[in-house]
Amino acid sequence: MANPIPQAGRVTFLDGRGELPMLEITTPWSSAEIYLHGAHVTHFQKSGEPPLLFMSQCSRFSPDAPIRGGIPIIFPWFGKPADKPGQHGFARVKVWELKEIHSPADGTVTVRLALPGGAELAAGIAVEYVVTVNSDLTAEFIVTNGSAAAFEFENCLHTYFTVGDIGAVSVAGLKGVDYLNQPTAFSRHTDNDDVIRVASEVDRAYLNTAHAVEIRDASLRRVIRVEKEGSRSTVVWNPWIAKAKAMPDFGDEEYQTMICVESGNVASDAIKLLPGETSRLKVKLSSRPA
C-alpha cells in the first residue's frame, strides 16, 4: 500500500485577544498560536494532549503590556537592573515584523519574525526569531552584530509550562549546578538534589549549564523535555501563593498548574557579541507519556 500523502501545515491570520494580530498554526501533529506583539508564542498543543504551554486567564492583551504565559522573549536584559527602564527588556512589548512563512510538504510550519529597529536597539544590531511547529515546538532567537562595537546583552525564552498539580511535579537535570536564589537576595548555592520539587516560592537562575531539563508531571502523566543550544543559563520559577496574589495579570491559584523552565544567558552567563558575530539561542520542547 502506498504511503499516505502528509497533510500540509496551515497558517491563518487572525485578530487575537485584545484585537492584537496573531498567527494560528495547524499541523498534522499539533496546533500553535503566535502573536506579533512580542513575537509571543501563546499556545502549543499536540493532538491528544493537554496544552504544553500555560497561559494565565488574567493576562493582559494590550499593546503596552507583556503577555503573561506562553513564551515571552526576554531581551536585551533579564530582570530589572537599576540602570534599565523596565522589567526584562523591551522585546516582549514590541510589535515584530513577519518576514517569512515556510510550510513544506511534510506538514511542518516555520515562521520567521524580526524585531524592528529603533532608538532602543543599537544601530547595526539585527534580531530574528524562528519558530518551527510540528510534533515538537522549536524556537530560535538570533542576534547578529553588524555594528563596529561589541554588543553585550542577556536573553531568555521565559517558557511557562502547563502542569496538572505543582505538588506532583519534579524537575530533573540540574543536580550539581550552581544557582542564584532570588528570594534570598541572589545568594549563590549548589543544587545537590536529584530533582527540584516546588513547595514554596522558587526563583533560581542556574548558571553555566547546557543540560537538557525534564519536567516530570505525575498528575498529567507526562514528561516535558527542554533541550537547548546556545544557552548557559536555566531559570526555574514558580511564584507560589503570595506573589501570585500580588500580580494583577496572574490568577491567585494559577501557581498550582504552571512552572517556568527558562533557557537563556543571564547574570554571569550574559553574552558579549563582537562585531560580525551571531548568537543563536535554540530551544526544542517535546513531550512523552510518563
Residue pairs with C-beta under 8 A, 6 or more apart in sequence:
6 28
6 105
6 106
6 107
7 27
7 28
7 107
8 103
8 105
8 107
9 25
9 26
9 27
9 28
9 103
9 107
9 108
9 109
9 133
9 134
10 25
10 26
10 27
10 103
10 109
11 23
11 24
11 25
11 26
11 101
11 103
11 109
11 111
12 23
12 24
12 25
12 26
13 21
13 22
13 23
13 24
14 21
14 22
14 23
14 24
15 21
15 22
16 22
16 33
16 35
16 42
16 61
17 61
18 60
18 61
18 62
18 63
20 35
20 36
20 37
20 61
20 63
21 35
21 36
21 37
22 33
22 34
22 35
22 36
22 42
23 33
23 34
23 35
23 36
23 98
23 101
23 111
24 31
24 32
24 33
25 31
25 32
25 33
25 34
25 109
25 111
25 133
27 107
27 108
27 109
27 133
27 134
27 135
28 107
29 46
29 47
29 107
29 134
29 135
30 44
30 45
30 46
30 47
30 133
30 134
30 135
30 137
31 43
31 44
31 45
32 41
32 43
32 44
32 45
32 109
32 131
32 133
32 137
33 41
33 42
33 43
34 40
34 41
34 42
34 111
34 113
34 131
35 42
35 61
35 67
36 95
36 96
36 97
36 98
36 113
37 61
37 63
37 67
37 93
37 94
37 95
37 96
38 66
38 67
38 72
38 73
38 91
38 92
38 93
38 94
38 96
39 73
39 91
39 96
39 113
39 115
39 129
39 131
40 67
40 70
40 71
40 72
40 73
40 92
41 53
41 70
41 71
41 131
41 137
41 139
42 53
42 55
42 67
42 69
42 70
43 51
43 53
43 55
43 70
44 51
44 52
44 53
44 133
44 137
44 285
45 51
45 52
45 53
46 52
46 135
46 287
49 222
49 287
50 162
50 164
50 220
50 222
51 162
52 137
52 161
52 162
52 224
52 285
52 287
53 69
53 70
53 71
53 159
53 160
53 161
53 162
54 69
54 70
54 160
54 161
54 162
54 163
54 254
54 257
54 258
55 68
55 69
55 70
55 160
56 68
56 69
56 249
56 250
56 251
56 254
57 251
57 254
58 68
58 248
58 249
58 250
58 251
58 254
59 67
59 68
59 69
59 249
59 250
60 66
60 67
60 68
60 249
61 67
63 93
63 95
64 93
65 93
65 249
66 72
66 88
66 92
66 93
67 92
68 247
68 249
68 250
69 160
69 258
70 159
70 160
71 139
71 157
71 158
71 159
71 160
72 88
72 92
72 157
72 158
73 91
73 92
73 129
73 141
73 155
73 156
73 157
73 158
74 88
74 89
74 91
74 92
74 154
74 155
74 156
74 157
74 158
74 262
74 264
75 89
75 90
75 91
75 92
75 127
75 141
75 143
75 153
75 154
75 155
75 156
76 89
76 90
76 91
76 153
76 154
76 155
77 84
77 88
77 89
77 153
77 154
78 88
78 89
78 154
78 155
78 156
78 264
78 266
78 267
79 87
79 88
79 266
80 86
80 87
80 88
86 93
88 156
88 158
89 154
90 120
91 115
91 127
94 115
94 116
94 118
95 116
96 113
96 114
96 115
96 116
96 129
97 113
97 114
97 115
97 116
98 111
98 112
98 113
99 112
99 113
99 114
99 128
100 110
100 111
100 112
101 109
101 110
101 111
101 112
102 109
102 110
102 111
102 112
103 109
103 110
106 134
107 134
108 132
108 133
108 134
109 132
109 133
109 134
110 130
110 131
110 132
110 133
111 130
111 131
111 132
111 133
112 128
112 129
112 130
113 128
113 129
113 130
113 131
114 126
114 127
114 128
114 129
115 121
115 127
115 128
115 129
117 123
117 125
121 127
122 147
122 149
122 151
123 147
124 145
124 146
124 147
124 148
125 143
125 144
125 145
125 146
125 147
125 151
126 143
126 144
126 146
127 141
127 142
127 143
127 144
128 141
128 142
128 144
129 139
129 140
129 141
129 142
130 139
130 140
130 142
131 137
131 138
131 139
131 140
132 138
132 139
132 140
135 286
136 284
136 285
136 286
137 284
137 285
137 286
138 282
138 283
138 284
138 285
139 157
139 282
139 283
139 285
140 280
140 281
140 282
140 283
141 155
141 157
141 280
141 281
141 282
142 278
142 279
142 280
142 281
143 151
143 153
143 155
143 271
143 273
143 278
143 279
144 277
144 278
144 279
145 151
145 273
145 274
145 275
145 276
145 277
145 278
146 275
146 276
147 275
148 275
149 275
150 272
150 273
150 274
150 275
151 272
151 273
152 270
152 271
152 272
152 273
153 270
153 271
153 273
154 264
154 265
154 266
154 267
154 270
154 271
155 264
155 265
155 266
155 271
155 279
155 281
156 233
156 235
156 262
156 263
156 264
156 265
156 266
157 262
157 263
157 264
157 281
157 283
158 235
158 260
158 262
158 264
159 226
159 260
159 261
159 262
159 263
159 283
159 285
160 258
160 259
160 260
161 215
161 224
161 258
161 259
161 260
161 261
162 220
162 257
162 258
163 169
163 215
163 217
163 219
163 220
163 257
163 258
163 259
164 217
164 218
164 219
164 220
164 257
165 219
165 256
165 257
166 198
166 238
166 255
166 256
166 257
166 258
166 259
167 198
167 199
167 256
168 217
168 218
168 219
169 197
169 198
169 215
169 216
169 217
169 218
169 219
169 259
170 195
170 196
170 197
170 215
170 216
171 195
171 196
171 197
171 213
171 214
171 215
171 216
171 236
171 259
171 261
172 194
172 195
172 196
172 213
172 214
172 216
173 211
173 212
173 213
173 214
174 191
174 196
174 206
174 209
174 211
174 213
174 234
174 236
175 191
175 192
175 193
175 194
175 195
176 190
176 191
176 192
177 190
177 191
177 206
177 207
177 208
177 209
177 211
177 234
178 188
178 189
178 190
178 191
178 206
178 207
178 208
179 188
179 189
179 190
179 191
179 204
179 205
179 206
179 207
180 186
180 187
180 188
180 204
180 205
180 207
180 267
181 187
181 188
181 189
181 203
181 204
182 203
182 204
182 205
183 201
183 203
191 204
191 206
195 216
196 202
196 236
198 238
198 240
198 259
200 240
201 238
201 239
201 240
201 242
201 243
202 236
202 237
202 238
202 240
203 235
203 236
203 237
203 238
203 239
204 235
204 236
204 237
205 233
205 234
205 235
205 266
205 267
206 233
206 234
206 235
206 236
207 232
207 233
207 267
207 268
207 269
208 232
208 268
208 269
209 232
209 233
209 234
210 228
210 229
210 231
210 232
211 234
212 225
212 226
212 227
212 228
213 225
213 226
213 234
213 261
214 223
214 224
214 225
214 226
215 223
215 224
215 226
215 259
215 261
216 223
216 290
217 223
217 224
217 290
218 290
220 290
221 289
221 290
222 287
222 288
222 289
222 290
223 287
223 288
223 289
223 290
224 285
224 286
224 287
225 284
225 285
225 286
225 287
225 288
226 234
226 261
226 263
226 283
226 284
226 285
227 283
227 284
227 285
227 286
228 234
228 263
228 281
228 282
228 283
228 284
229 280
229 281
229 282
230 265
230 279
230 280
230 281
230 282
231 263
231 264
231 265
231 281
231 282
231 283
232 265
232 269
233 262
233 263
233 264
233 265
233 266
233 267
233 269
234 261
234 262
234 263
235 260
235 261
235 262
235 264
235 266
236 259
236 260
236 261
236 262
237 259
237 260
237 262
238 255
238 258
238 259
238 260
239 247
239 250
239 255
240 255
241 255
243 255
244 250
244 251
244 252
244 253
244 254
244 255
245 252
263 281
263 283
264 281
265 271
265 281
271 279
273 279
